[in-house]
Amino acid sequence: MRAGSGNISECGRPAPGAAFFTSGGAVVGTARASGFGNVVRALSNRNYRIYTVGNAISLVGTWLQRVAASWLTWELTHSGTWLGLVAFADLFPVMVLSPVAGSLADRYDRVAVIRVTQVIAMAQAIALAVFTATGIIDIWSLFLLTVTLGAVNAMNQPARLALIPSLVDRETLPSAVAINSIVFNNARFAGPLVAAAVTALGSISLAFALNAVTYVAFLVSLHRIGRVAGEGQVIAHRRRMLAETLEGYLYVIRHPGIGPMMGLFAASSLAARGFIELLSGFAGAVFHVGPQGFFGLVASTGLGAMSGGLWMVLRRPVGHLTGLVVTHTLLIAVALVGFTATDIFWLALPCLFVAGAGLVVTGIAAQTLVQTAVAPTMRGRVMGLYGMIFRGGPAMNALAMGLLSSQFGLRLPLAAGALICVALWAWARWRQGALTQALENEPMPAPAD
């Protein structure tokens, strides 16, 4: 058994006694109780607990900076196109760098990779704070600094995603993924609240400075974790990085479950998942509610996401995750149609709550399915591709909607994307049985070297 991999054998199959899902949704092996026992079991792992605390603090700062930068973009330009471009700058580098980052996550110690990227990200936040405080910030310097952070996050994400299965065992992985999502979306809720308080004091630069401070907490956590047993040098026989990357992509394409699930996630991301990046435009041009209203829209989405994540971590781990992805793809679409159909702020908030919950349920379920179905030696590269879709898809969607908004306004492009999601739901519903069979069984082994 590979050290640090929990109940997973070297060939990527569950070890004797480990729980795994059958195509019918039942759990074979040791079943774990639902409820807060899932949380206790996951957090009983020392390294995972330390990682989660540091990550939680850092993510509040990340969302604090993200919403502050979005509002700063609107104040500098009052342009939906620029909102899309800045969102694109933050998220698109993952499309270019994820193949390299995924291979690095399979070659080297993932904790060390994360540590280096966090130091660079902290330097970016400090630069942004200084530029804003001194008044020399303009839209182009904001754009370039955002590209820098996007590149750092692209190099960091596969290592972060692939690290989690080394901190917990296989049975606990769904709960650990759900807890990570709750932490992320708690930050999505708390970050805008802090941003609202900071901007009320008239100091956007303070938001960026506070984000720089939160990186310190995460770096301390990473130092306390140290080197995780079994991390690094996952690839037995190193080849050229391009060959390793292509091997990972071929593995995804040939997998009867991971490939279609990635395709569904990519298509829905390109169609509608970038709407969060344009909420400042909706706040200013549609609802006319100012910065506090914008933070309210983001916080409502985050509160819904927190609720969806909490429901996922408390539910009994009896499978049916494929069905959750399919059903909640439709739920997201319906909620976004409702959001675009109203100009009443208080009616828009519950629509965003539902959309936020749907985003998180589909994200947790899809990531858990991929994490449990992939062979351990392919995890970094496959999660690199997943990260590319998770971040790059919404970036492309935000850019497209931002550009279209100059001709059609903000509402129509988002409504059209939501209707595309309805069509994707119909396709996934038709394929649901085959997807369940392929994803909720044992992992498909990696190709032999």
C-alpha positions as CSV (number, residue, x, y, z in Angstrom):
1,M,0.0,0.0,0.0
2,R,1.3,3.5,-0.9
3,A,2.1,5.4,2.2
4,G,-0.4,8.1,3.0
5,S,-3.0,6.8,0.6
6,G,-5.4,5.4,3.1
7,N,-7.3,2.3,2.0
8,I,-6.0,2.3,-1.6
9,S,-3.7,-0.4,-2.8
10,E,-0.8,0.3,-5.2
11,C,-2.7,-0.7,-8.3
12,G,-5.4,1.9,-7.5
13,R,-8.1,-0.5,-6.2
14,P,-9.6,-0.5,-2.7
15,A,-7.7,-2.5,-0.1
16,P,-9.6,-5.3,1.6
17,G,-12.2,-3.9,4.0
18,A,-12.2,-0.5,2.3
19,A,-15.6,0.9,1.4
20,F,-16.5,1.7,-2.2
21,F,-19.7,2.4,-4.1
22,T,-21.5,-0.1,-6.3
23,S,-23.4,0.9,-9.4
24,G,-26.6,0.5,-7.5
25,G,-25.4,3.1,-5.0
26,A,-24.9,0.7,-2.0
27,V,-21.7,0.8,0.0
28,V,-19.6,-2.4,0.1
29,G,-17.3,-2.8,3.0
30,T,-17.3,-0.7,6.1
31,A,-20.1,1.9,6.1
32,R,-19.8,5.1,8.1
33,A,-22.5,6.9,9.8
34,S,-23.9,10.2,8.4
35,G,-24.1,13.5,10.2
36,F,-21.4,15.2,12.2
37,G,-19.6,11.9,12.7
38,N,-18.3,12.4,9.1
39,V,-16.8,15.8,10.1
40,V,-15.2,14.3,13.3
41,R,-13.7,11.4,11.4
42,A,-12.2,13.7,8.7
43,L,-10.8,16.3,11.2
44,S,-9.3,13.5,13.4
45,N,-6.5,13.3,10.8
46,R,-3.9,15.7,12.2
47,N,-2.4,16.9,8.9
48,Y,-5.8,17.3,7.3
49,R,-7.0,19.3,10.4
50,I,-3.9,21.6,10.3
51,Y,-4.3,22.1,6.5
52,T,-8.0,22.9,6.8
53,V,-7.5,25.6,9.5
54,G,-4.8,27.4,7.5
55,N,-6.7,27.0,4.3
56,A,-9.9,28.5,5.8
57,I,-8.1,31.6,7.0
58,S,-6.3,32.1,3.6
59,L,-9.5,31.6,1.6
60,V,-11.3,34.4,3.5
61,G,-8.5,36.7,2.3
62,T,-8.7,35.3,-1.2
63,W,-12.4,36.2,-1.5
64,L,-11.9,39.5,0.3
65,Q,-9.4,40.4,-2.5
66,R,-11.4,38.9,-5.3
67,V,-14.6,40.9,-4.6
68,A,-12.6,44.0,-3.8
69,A,-10.8,43.7,-7.2
70,S,-14.1,43.1,-9.0
71,W,-15.6,46.3,-7.5
72,L,-12.4,48.2,-8.2
73,T,-12.6,47.1,-11.8
74,W,-16.2,48.5,-12.0
75,E,-15.2,51.8,-10.3
76,L,-12.3,52.2,-12.8
77,T,-14.2,51.4,-16.0
78,H,-18.0,50.9,-15.5
79,S,-17.6,48.3,-18.2
80,G,-19.1,44.8,-18.4
81,T,-16.4,44.0,-20.9
82,W,-13.6,44.9,-18.4
83,L,-15.3,42.8,-15.7
84,G,-15.2,39.9,-18.1
85,L,-11.5,40.6,-19.0
86,V,-10.4,40.8,-15.4
87,A,-12.2,37.6,-14.5
88,F,-10.6,36.1,-17.6
89,A,-7.2,37.3,-16.4
90,D,-7.7,35.6,-13.0
91,L,-8.9,32.3,-14.2
92,F,-7.7,31.7,-17.8
93,P,-3.9,31.0,-17.0
94,V,-5.1,27.7,-15.6
95,M,-5.9,26.7,-19.2
96,V,-2.3,27.2,-20.2
97,L,-0.4,26.1,-17.1
98,S,-2.5,23.2,-15.7
99,P,-0.9,20.5,-17.9
100,V,2.5,21.5,-16.5
101,A,1.2,21.9,-13.0
102,G,-0.5,18.5,-13.0
103,S,2.7,16.8,-14.0
104,L,4.6,18.7,-11.2
105,A,2.0,17.5,-8.7
106,D,2.8,13.9,-9.7
107,R,6.6,14.4,-9.7
108,Y,7.3,16.4,-6.5
109,D,6.3,16.9,-2.9
110,R,2.9,18.6,-3.2
111,V,3.2,20.5,0.1
112,A,6.4,22.1,-1.1
113,V,4.8,23.1,-4.4
114,I,1.9,24.7,-2.6
115,R,4.3,26.5,-0.2
116,V,6.2,28.2,-3.0
117,T,3.1,29.4,-4.8
118,Q,1.7,30.9,-1.6
119,V,4.8,33.0,-1.1
120,I,4.4,34.5,-4.6
121,A,0.7,35.1,-4.2
122,M,1.4,37.0,-0.9
123,A,3.9,39.2,-2.8
124,Q,1.2,39.9,-5.4
125,A,-1.3,41.0,-2.8
126,I,1.3,43.3,-1.2
127,A,2.0,44.9,-4.6
128,L,-1.8,45.4,-5.2
129,A,-2.2,47.0,-1.8
130,V,0.7,49.4,-2.4
131,F,-0.5,50.4,-5.9
132,T,-4.0,51.1,-4.7
133,A,-3.0,53.0,-1.6
134,T,-0.6,55.3,-3.5
135,G,-3.2,56.0,-6.2
136,I,-1.1,54.7,-9.1
137,I,-3.5,51.7,-9.8
138,D,-5.2,51.7,-13.2
139,I,-7.1,49.1,-15.1
140,W,-4.0,47.8,-16.9
141,S,-1.9,47.4,-13.8
142,L,-4.8,45.6,-12.1
143,F,-5.2,43.4,-15.2
144,L,-1.5,42.4,-15.1
145,L,-1.4,41.8,-11.4
146,T,-4.5,39.6,-11.8
147,V,-2.8,37.6,-14.6
148,T,0.1,37.0,-12.2
149,L,-2.2,35.7,-9.4
150,G,-4.0,33.6,-12.0
151,A,-0.8,32.0,-13.1
152,V,0.2,31.3,-9.4
153,N,-3.2,29.7,-8.7
154,A,-2.9,27.6,-11.9
155,M,0.4,26.1,-10.7
156,N,-1.0,25.6,-7.2
157,Q,-4.4,24.0,-7.8
158,P,-3.5,20.5,-9.0
159,A,-1.2,20.0,-6.0
160,R,-3.9,21.2,-3.6
161,L,-6.5,18.9,-5.1
162,A,-4.3,15.9,-5.3
163,L,-3.0,16.4,-1.8
164,I,-6.3,15.7,0.0
165,P,-6.4,11.9,-0.6
166,S,-3.0,11.7,1.0
167,L,-4.3,13.4,4.2
168,V,-7.3,11.1,4.7
169,D,-8.3,7.5,3.9
170,R,-10.6,6.5,1.1
171,E,-13.7,6.2,3.2
172,T,-13.2,9.7,4.5
173,L,-12.5,11.3,1.2
174,P,-16.1,12.4,0.3
175,S,-16.4,14.1,3.7
176,A,-13.0,15.7,3.3
177,V,-13.9,17.1,-0.2
178,A,-17.2,18.4,1.2
179,I,-15.5,20.0,4.2
180,N,-13.1,21.7,1.8
181,S,-16.0,23.0,-0.2
182,I,-17.7,24.3,3.0
183,V,-14.4,26.1,3.9
184,F,-14.2,27.6,0.4
185,N,-17.8,28.8,0.4
186,N,-17.7,30.0,4.0
187,A,-14.9,32.2,2.7
188,R,-17.1,33.2,-0.2
189,F,-19.7,34.4,2.3
190,A,-17.3,35.9,4.9
191,G,-15.0,37.5,2.4
192,P,-17.6,39.9,0.9
193,L,-18.8,40.8,4.4
194,V,-15.3,41.9,5.4
195,A,-14.9,43.6,2.0
196,A,-18.1,45.5,2.6
197,A,-16.9,46.7,6.0
198,V,-13.5,47.6,4.6
199,T,-14.9,49.6,1.6
200,A,-17.3,51.3,3.9
201,L,-14.1,52.8,5.5
202,G,-13.1,53.9,2.0
203,S,-10.0,51.8,1.7
204,I,-10.0,49.1,-0.9
205,S,-6.2,48.9,-0.5
206,L,-6.8,47.6,3.1
207,A,-8.7,44.6,1.6
208,F,-5.6,43.7,-0.4
209,A,-3.3,44.1,2.6
210,L,-5.5,41.9,4.8
211,N,-5.3,39.2,2.1
212,A,-1.5,39.3,2.3
213,V,-1.7,38.8,6.0
214,T,-3.9,35.7,5.7
215,Y,-1.3,33.9,3.6
216,V,0.9,33.8,6.6
217,A,-1.6,31.6,8.4
218,F,-1.6,29.1,5.6
219,L,2.2,29.1,5.3
220,V,2.5,28.3,9.0
221,S,0.0,25.4,8.5
222,L,2.0,24.1,5.6
223,H,5.2,24.3,7.7
224,R,3.6,22.3,10.5
225,I,2.4,19.6,8.0
226,G,5.9,19.1,6.6
227,R,6.4,16.4,4.0
228,V,3.5,14.1,3.7
229,A,4.4,10.4,3.5
230,G,4.0,9.1,0.0
231,E,3.9,12.5,-1.6
232,G,6.2,13.4,-4.5
233,Q,7.8,11.1,-7.1
234,V,4.4,9.4,-7.8
235,I,5.5,8.6,-11.3
236,A,7.6,5.5,-11.2
237,H,9.5,6.1,-14.5
238,R,9.8,9.7,-15.4
239,R,9.5,10.6,-19.0
240,R,9.3,14.0,-20.7
241,M,6.7,16.2,-19.1
242,L,4.7,16.5,-22.4
243,A,4.5,12.7,-22.6
244,E,3.3,12.4,-19.0
245,T,0.7,15.1,-19.6
246,L,-0.6,13.4,-22.8
247,E,-0.8,10.1,-20.9
248,G,-3.0,11.8,-18.3
249,Y,-5.3,13.2,-21.0
250,L,-5.6,9.9,-22.8
251,Y,-6.4,8.2,-19.5
252,V,-9.3,10.7,-19.0
253,I,-10.6,10.3,-22.6
254,R,-10.5,6.5,-22.4
255,H,-12.2,6.3,-19.0
256,P,-15.9,5.6,-19.5
257,G,-16.9,7.7,-16.5
258,I,-14.3,10.4,-15.9
259,G,-14.3,11.5,-19.5
260,P,-18.0,12.1,-19.9
261,M,-18.2,13.7,-16.4
262,M,-15.3,16.1,-17.2
263,G,-17.1,16.9,-20.5
264,L,-20.4,17.7,-18.7
265,F,-18.6,19.9,-16.2
266,A,-16.6,21.7,-18.9
267,A,-19.7,22.4,-21.0
268,S,-21.7,23.7,-18.1
269,S,-18.8,25.9,-17.0
270,L,-18.4,27.4,-20.4
271,A,-22.2,28.0,-20.5
272,A,-23.1,29.5,-17.2
273,R,-20.7,29.1,-14.2
274,G,-18.9,32.4,-14.8
275,F,-21.9,34.4,-13.6
276,I,-20.3,35.2,-10.2
277,E,-17.6,37.3,-11.9
278,L,-20.3,39.6,-13.4
279,L,-22.3,40.3,-10.2
280,S,-20.8,43.7,-9.7
281,G,-22.2,44.6,-13.1
282,F,-25.6,43.3,-12.2
283,A,-25.4,45.3,-8.9
284,G,-24.6,48.5,-10.7
285,A,-26.5,48.3,-14.0
286,V,-29.5,46.1,-13.2
287,F,-30.3,46.4,-9.5
288,H,-28.7,49.8,-8.9
289,V,-27.6,48.9,-5.3
290,G,-24.0,50.0,-5.1
291,P,-21.1,48.2,-3.5
292,Q,-22.9,46.9,-0.4
293,G,-25.6,45.5,-2.7
294,F,-22.9,43.8,-4.8
295,F,-21.4,42.2,-1.7
296,G,-24.9,41.1,-0.8
297,L,-25.3,39.3,-4.1
298,V,-21.9,37.6,-3.7
299,A,-22.7,36.7,0.0
300,S,-26.1,35.2,-1.0
301,T,-24.4,33.0,-3.5
302,G,-21.8,32.0,-0.9
303,L,-24.5,31.3,1.8
304,G,-26.2,29.0,-0.7
305,A,-22.9,27.3,-1.4
306,M,-22.2,26.9,2.3
307,S,-25.7,25.3,2.7
308,G,-25.1,22.9,-0.2
309,G,-21.7,21.9,1.2
310,L,-23.1,21.3,4.7
311,W,-25.8,19.1,3.3
312,M,-23.2,17.1,1.3
313,V,-20.9,16.6,4.3
314,L,-23.8,15.5,6.5
315,R,-25.5,13.1,4.1
316,R,-25.0,9.4,4.5
317,P,-22.3,8.2,2.0
318,V,-24.5,5.8,0.1
319,G,-23.5,6.8,-3.4
320,H,-25.9,8.3,-5.9
321,L,-23.3,11.1,-6.5
322,T,-23.8,10.9,-10.3
323,G,-27.5,11.6,-9.9
324,L,-26.7,14.6,-7.7
325,V,-24.5,16.1,-10.5
326,V,-27.2,15.6,-13.1
327,T,-30.1,16.9,-11.0
328,H,-28.3,19.9,-9.7
329,T,-27.2,20.9,-13.2
330,L,-30.8,21.5,-13.9
331,L,-31.4,23.3,-10.6
332,I,-28.6,25.8,-11.4
333,A,-30.1,26.5,-14.8
334,V,-33.6,27.1,-13.4
335,A,-32.2,29.4,-10.6
336,L,-30.2,31.5,-13.2
337,V,-33.2,31.9,-15.4
338,G,-35.1,33.2,-12.4
339,F,-32.2,35.6,-11.6
340,T,-32.1,37.1,-15.1
341,A,-35.9,37.4,-15.2
342,T,-36.2,40.0,-12.4
343,D,-34.8,43.5,-11.6
344,I,-36.0,43.3,-8.0
345,F,-33.0,42.9,-5.8
346,W,-34.7,41.0,-3.0
347,L,-36.1,38.4,-5.5
348,A,-32.6,38.0,-7.0
349,L,-31.0,37.0,-3.7
350,P,-32.9,33.6,-3.3
351,C,-32.2,32.7,-6.9
352,L,-28.5,33.2,-6.3
353,F,-28.8,31.2,-3.0
354,V,-30.2,28.2,-5.0
355,A,-27.6,28.6,-7.8
356,G,-24.8,28.7,-5.2
357,A,-26.0,25.6,-3.6
358,G,-26.3,23.8,-6.9
359,L,-22.8,24.9,-7.9
360,V,-21.3,23.4,-4.7
361,V,-23.3,20.1,-4.8
362,T,-22.3,19.4,-8.4
363,G,-18.7,20.4,-7.6
364,I,-18.3,18.2,-4.6
365,A,-20.0,15.3,-6.2
366,A,-18.1,15.5,-9.4
367,Q,-14.7,16.0,-7.7
368,T,-15.4,13.1,-5.3
369,L,-16.4,10.8,-8.2
370,V,-13.2,11.7,-10.1
371,Q,-10.9,11.4,-7.0
372,T,-12.3,8.0,-6.1
373,A,-12.3,6.7,-9.7
374,V,-8.8,7.8,-10.8
375,A,-5.8,5.6,-10.3
376,P,-3.4,7.1,-7.7
377,T,-0.5,7.4,-10.1
378,M,-2.6,9.6,-12.5
379,R,-4.2,11.8,-9.8
380,G,-2.1,14.9,-10.2
381,R,-2.5,15.1,-13.9
382,V,-6.2,14.2,-13.9
383,M,-6.9,16.8,-11.1
384,G,-4.8,19.3,-13.1
385,L,-7.3,18.8,-16.0
386,Y,-10.2,19.1,-13.5
387,G,-8.7,22.3,-12.1
388,M,-8.4,23.6,-15.7
389,I,-12.1,23.1,-16.2
390,F,-13.1,24.3,-12.8
391,R,-11.2,27.6,-13.2
392,G,-10.8,28.1,-16.9
393,G,-14.3,27.3,-17.9
394,P,-15.9,30.0,-15.8
395,A,-13.2,32.4,-17.0
396,M,-14.1,31.8,-20.7
397,N,-17.8,32.1,-19.8
398,A,-17.3,35.4,-17.9
399,L,-15.3,36.8,-20.8
400,A,-17.9,35.8,-23.4
401,M,-20.8,37.1,-21.3
402,G,-18.9,40.3,-20.6
403,L,-18.2,40.9,-24.3
404,L,-21.8,40.1,-25.3
405,S,-23.1,42.4,-22.6
406,S,-22.0,45.4,-24.7
407,Q,-24.5,44.4,-27.3
408,F,-27.2,42.5,-25.4
409,G,-26.9,43.7,-21.8
410,L,-25.9,41.4,-18.9
411,R,-29.2,39.4,-18.6
412,L,-29.6,37.8,-22.0
413,P,-26.2,36.1,-22.3
414,L,-26.6,34.6,-18.9
415,A,-30.2,33.4,-19.6
416,A,-28.9,31.8,-22.9
417,G,-26.2,30.0,-20.9
418,A,-28.7,28.7,-18.4
419,L,-30.8,27.3,-21.3
420,I,-27.7,25.5,-22.6
421,C,-27.4,23.9,-19.2
422,V,-30.9,22.6,-19.5
423,A,-29.9,20.8,-22.7
424,L,-26.8,19.4,-21.0
425,W,-29.0,18.1,-18.2
426,A,-31.1,16.3,-20.7
427,W,-28.0,14.6,-22.2
428,A,-26.7,13.7,-18.8
429,R,-30.0,12.3,-17.7
430,W,-30.0,10.0,-20.7
431,R,-26.5,8.8,-19.9
432,Q,-26.9,8.7,-16.1
433,G,-27.1,4.9,-15.8
434,A,-23.8,4.3,-17.8
435,L,-22.1,7.1,-15.9
436,T,-23.1,5.7,-12.5
437,Q,-21.8,2.3,-13.5
438,A,-18.4,3.7,-14.7
439,L,-17.8,6.1,-11.8
440,E,-19.2,4.5,-8.7
441,N,-17.1,1.3,-8.9
442,E,-13.4,0.6,-8.4
443,P,-10.8,2.8,-10.0
444,M,-9.6,2.0,-13.5
445,P,-5.8,1.3,-13.2
446,A,-3.3,3.5,-14.9
447,P,-1.5,2.3,-18.1
448,A,1.5,0.1,-17.4
449,D,4.8,1.9,-17.8
